Amino acid sequence: MLNKKERLTKKEFDRFFSSGRRFHSPLFTLIHSQETSFHGAVVVGKKVFKRAVDRNRLRRRLYNILYRLSRESEQSGVYIILTKPQAGMVSFDELKKALESLVTQSLKTRT
């Protein structure tokens, strides 16, 4: 899980949601914005899972992947992950690969 300082407030979320650059995959939409520090948010809607227990489990898994990516590569910026319904049907390893590829794609286009 991300530290409280690394999570987005509602006001920050709205600002970056409208101004960030979007990257798409079959499982996620990643909204990335350049910033000096790292921040992240994960959104799992009811179209992915109807039960809150399942949505929260997927959200925790994605926060874990995002946390590890931020620590391993010392990235900066704002990352908002919007899940698509297919994300609920894949394994943890597939989630990790898909998210890593989106993050590297966002870093390549940044320069």
C-alpha positions in Angstrom: 0.0 0.0 0.0 1.2 3.5 -0.7 2.0 5.9 2.1 -0.5 8.6 2.9 1.8 11.2 1.4 1.9 9.2 -1.9 -1.9 9.0 -2.3 -3.9 11.5 -4.2 -6.5 13.8 -2.6 -9.8 14.2 -4.4 -8.8 17.7 -5.6 -5.4 16.4 -7.0 -7.1 13.4 -8.5 -9.6 15.6 -10.4 -6.8 17.8 -11.7 -4.5 15.0 -12.9 -7.5 13.0 -14.3 -8.3 15.8 -16.7 -4.8 16.9 -17.5 -2.8 13.6 -17.5 -1.6 11.7 -20.5 -3.5 8.4 -21.1 -2.1 5.0 -22.1 -4.3 2.0 -22.8 -4.0 -1.8 -22.6 -6.7 -4.5 -22.6 -6.6 -4.5 -18.7 -6.0 -0.9 -17.7 -6.0 2.7 -18.6 -3.0 4.5 -17.1 -3.1 8.3 -16.6 0.4 9.7 -16.2 1.5 13.2 -15.4 5.0 14.5 -14.7 5.7 15.6 -11.2 8.7 15.8 -9.0 7.4 13.3 -6.4 5.6 10.0 -6.7 1.8 9.7 -6.3 -0.6 7.0 -7.2 -4.3 6.0 -7.3 -6.2 2.9 -8.3 -9.8 2.9 -9.4 -11.7 -0.4 -9.6 -15.3 0.0 -10.7 -18.4 -2.2 -10.3 -18.1 -3.3 -13.9 -15.0 -5.3 -12.9 -16.5 -6.9 -9.8 -19.9 -6.6 -8.3 -18.7 -7.4 -4.7 -16.7 -4.9 -2.8 -14.5 -7.6 -1.3 -13.3 -8.5 -4.8 -12.8 -4.9 -5.9 -10.8 -4.2 -2.8 -8.6 -7.3 -3.3 -7.8 -6.2 -6.9 -7.2 -2.7 -5.7 -4.7 -3.9 -3.0 -2.9 -6.0 -5.6 -2.5 -3.1 -8.0 -1.3 -0.8 -5.2 1.2 -3.5 -4.3 2.5 -3.6 -7.9 2.6 0.2 -8.1 4.4 0.4 -4.8 7.1 -2.1 -5.9 7.6 -0.3 -9.2 8.0 3.0 -7.5 10.6 1.6 -5.1 12.6 -0.5 -7.6 13.0 2.2 -10.3 12.7 5.3 -8.2 10.1 6.8 -10.5 8.5 10.2 -10.1 5.1 11.4 -11.4 1.5 10.8 -10.9 0.0 7.4 -11.9 -3.8 6.8 -11.9 -4.8 3.3 -12.8 -8.3 2.7 -14.2 -9.2 -1.0 -14.4 -11.2 -2.5 -17.2 -13.5 -5.6 -16.7 -10.9 -8.0 -18.1 -8.5 -7.1 -15.2 -10.7 -9.2 -12.9 -10.1 -12.4 -14.8 -6.3 -12.6 -14.9 -3.6 -13.7 -12.5 -1.4 -11.5 -10.4 1.6 -12.1 -12.8 -0.4 -11.0 -15.8 -1.5 -7.9 -13.9 2.1 -7.1 -13.1 3.3 -7.6 -16.6 0.6 -5.4 -18.1 1.1 -2.6 -15.6 4.9 -2.7 -16.0 4.5 -2.4 -19.7 2.2 0.6 -19.4 4.5 2.3 -17.0 7.6 1.8 -19.2 5.5 3.0 -22.2 4.6 6.2 -20.3 8.3 6.7 -19.3 9.4 6.3 -23.0 7.1 9.0 -24.3 8.0 11.3 -21.5 11.4 12.2 -23.0 
